[in-house]
C-alpha cells in the first residue's frame, strides 16, 4: 500500500515494483549476513545474493544501493575478530555472486552509468520531485501524498518508544533519502539518446519506506496509546493508504492493449514529442529495448535523420529517406502533421493510419537489409555519409545477421552493403576464406566482392558476451544449489 509503489505500478515502472517486493526481505538477509556466525552462513549469503541479482536485473540502482548499505553496515557495526572474518567473507561472496549472476549486464552499466539514473522501461522525461521526497512522493501528485504517513509513524515511534536498535533503520531511512535526492537532482541523456532528464525516485523512496517500517516494528505498540483508539487510528490510516493506492493505479496509463493497425516490418518511428526517432523491427518495441546500448554511431545517425525528416528542406528530407532505406527500413511512421509525404514526393506513399493519429508511409526505395552495389555506387559509399535518392542498389534475398549467398561474375569494386552498424563481431568468408570488411555510408558494414563468381558467407559472433554468459550460468547454478537449505538431522538420543 505504499503510495510511491502503487503510483509506479500504475505507470508501468516494473523496476520499482520489483524493488517494492524484494527490498524488505533483502534488508533482512543482509542483516543476517552481518550478524550470523554459525555454519549456515553460506546458504544465507547465496539466497540473499540471488535476490540481489533478481533486483539488479530490474533496478541496477537499488542493487548498488543495497550493496553500499551492506558495506556501510560492516564498517559501522562492531564485531569480534573471528566474526569479522566470517562477515568479510560473507559480504565478499554476496557482492561477487550477485554481480556474477547478472553478467554481462554489469559491464553495460559500467559503460553507460546513466542506466542507474533512469532505470529500465520506456523513455520518459521526468519532473523533479523537490521537497515532496520528504513525504515519500516521487512526483508530488495527490495520490502519493499519503506516503507522509510512513514518515510520521516512524517519527512517532522514535519519539514515544526510542530504542537503540532503531539506529540501523534510521540509517536506512537517511541513506534512502540521500539516494533519492541524488537521483532527483541529477540529469543525464538516456542511453539511447534524447532529452537529458532526471530519474524517477520511486526505488529509493521504497528503501526509505522500508526503513520507516523497520523503525515502527522495533518500537512495537507504544503503551501511551489505548488499545481501542490505537486500532481505530490504524484502521483509518490503512483505509487512506488503500484509497490513495487505488487512485494511483487508476490514474496510470496501463490499459488493455489495442490491436496495432501498423505494419510489422522494419520501420523508423518519429516520436511526436522530444524523444529521438527509433528503428523498430517486428510488432513493436518491447520492454527493455530502450535500455540496450546503441552500436557504434547509431545514436548520432538517428538524431541526424530525425532532424532532417522534421525540417522543411526537401533536399534534407529526401536524403534522410534514402539513408533510412539504406538501413533496411520499409516504412516511416510520422506524426499526423508531418510534411514528409509532401516533401519526399516520389520516395514515399501513404500506407496506413494508426489509432494515435500517426501516419505510416511506405518507402518506394530499395529497402532490403542486404544490397548489392555496383563499382560506382560502392566508391560513392566509401566517401559519402549517405546515399542519394537516385541510388538504386540491387536487393539481395537474405536476412541478417547470418546468411550465405552465391554471387555471379561482375565488375571490380562491387560490394555487399548490410543495413547494420559496422561494429566488432562481423565477419565474411568468400569461398571459405576470411575476407576483410569495409565501411559504407560512414557507419554500415560493407563487404568488397571479387570479380569472379563466389560463395559469400556473412555472420556475426559475440564471443566475449558468450563467455560472460557461461560465467553467469555457472554462478547462477552454484548460487541456486548452495542457497537450498540443508536438511538438519535430529540428534540420536543416547540410551
Buried (B, 14 or more C-beta within 10 A) or exposed (E): BBBBBBBBBBBBBBBBBBBBBBBBEBBEBBBBBBEBBEEEBBBBBBBBBBBBBBBBBBBBBBBBBBBEBBEBBBEEBEBEEEBBEBBEBBBEBBBEBBBBBBBBBBBBBEEBEBBBBBBBBBBBEBEBBEEBBBBBBBBBBEBBBBBBBBBEBBEBBBEEBEEEEBEBBBBBBEBBBEBBBBBBEBBBBBBBBBBEBBBBBBBBBBBBBBBBBBBBEBBEEEEEBEEEEEEEEEEEBEEBBEEBBBBBBEBBEEEEEEEEEBBEBBBBBBBEEEBBBBBBBEEEBEEEEBBEEBBBBBBEBBBBBBEBBBBEEEEBBBBBBBBBBBBBBBBBBBBEEBBBBEBBEEBBEEBBEBEEEBBBBBBBBBBBBBBBBBBEBBEBBBEBEBBEBEBBBEBBEBEBBEBEBEBEEBEEBBBBBBBBBBEEBBBBBBEEEEBEBBBBBBBBBBBBBBEEEBEBBBBBEEEEEEEBEEEBEEBBEBBEEBBEEEEEEEEEEEE
